[in-house]
Amino acid sequence: MSQQWLTATISCTSETREILSDFLLGLGSAWVSVENSNLIAYFPADANPDELLSEITESIEALRSSGVDLPGELPAIREVSDEGWAERWTEFFKPLKISSRLVVTPPWETYEPDPGEEILLLDPGMGFGTGSHETTRCCLKAIDDLVEDGNTILDVGTGSGILSIAAILLGAERATALDVDPAALQNARHNATLNNVQDRIFFEERSIQATDQGYDIVVANIFAETIVELSTLLKASVKPGRYLVLSGIMNPKSGMVEEAMGDFERLGTMVEGNWTTLTYQKKVSLQ
């Protein structure tokens, strides 16, 4: 049976291919292929073509403002039928060792864990985050370093649910996972059930708000501009003495995020590829 998709075709160079692919995946693309000098990103067929074009155009402009040289023409949006995508995706997604304690694997793969390893089963669905992207991988490493038994987690922009699920598997007591995309939340709930943690993660279709307070670890894997926009709420949601993990930050924009963090103490910086992940601690004196 064929699968219907909306595709966005964008011309690129070998130098801009990787970073543009990252942005398209961040916008919800399930798959990005390369044909000649074009990137072709596959999106769900029920996406709104006009909204999709607008989002991609805004992302291209954001990349240009960061100094990335991209062509000026608009992406071409069209509907296609593809019978082989599901098979290609299952071939692409293999077990991924994140740390000494955490391995992410799809449910169709067999993986025998070493002593002390936690296995996180992940069905990527429409490509909302698998652990292979630099930002997700760095967030997982930060959670592994910080989480303690009994912790509470706030996951802003949960996507596939991978960060909340990992935190629970590594010892957290409960997590609140937020996303404004209902399709992402549907996939995240499915993944929580795969890992038998569905009763410990509360999924909510909304963004962060003023009532979100008192969490041990707050993680936001979203774009730098959104982090800055939400910085007051993000900082208020962290319990004094506890931690804030921020990712989805293009390297040239890490400075604007650091400035927005104010009196929070920066504990660490991870840079992988084009992306930066920042870890902060809220001073005990701050309320």
Secondary structure, 3 states (H helix, E strand, C coil): CCEEEEEEEEECCCCCHHHHHHHHHHCCCCEEEEECCEEEEEEECCCCHHHHHHHHHHHHHHHHHCCCCCCCCCCEEEEEEECCHHHHHHHHCCCEECCCCEEEECCCCCCCCCCCCEEEECCCCCCCCCCCCHHHHHHHHHHHHHCCCCCEEEEECCCCCHHHHHHHHCCCCEEEEEECCHHHHHHHHHHHHHCCCCCCEEEEECCCCCCCCCEEEEEEECCHHHHHHCHHHHHHCEEEEEEEEEEEEEHHHHHHHHHHCCCCEEEEEEEECCEEEEEEECCCCCC
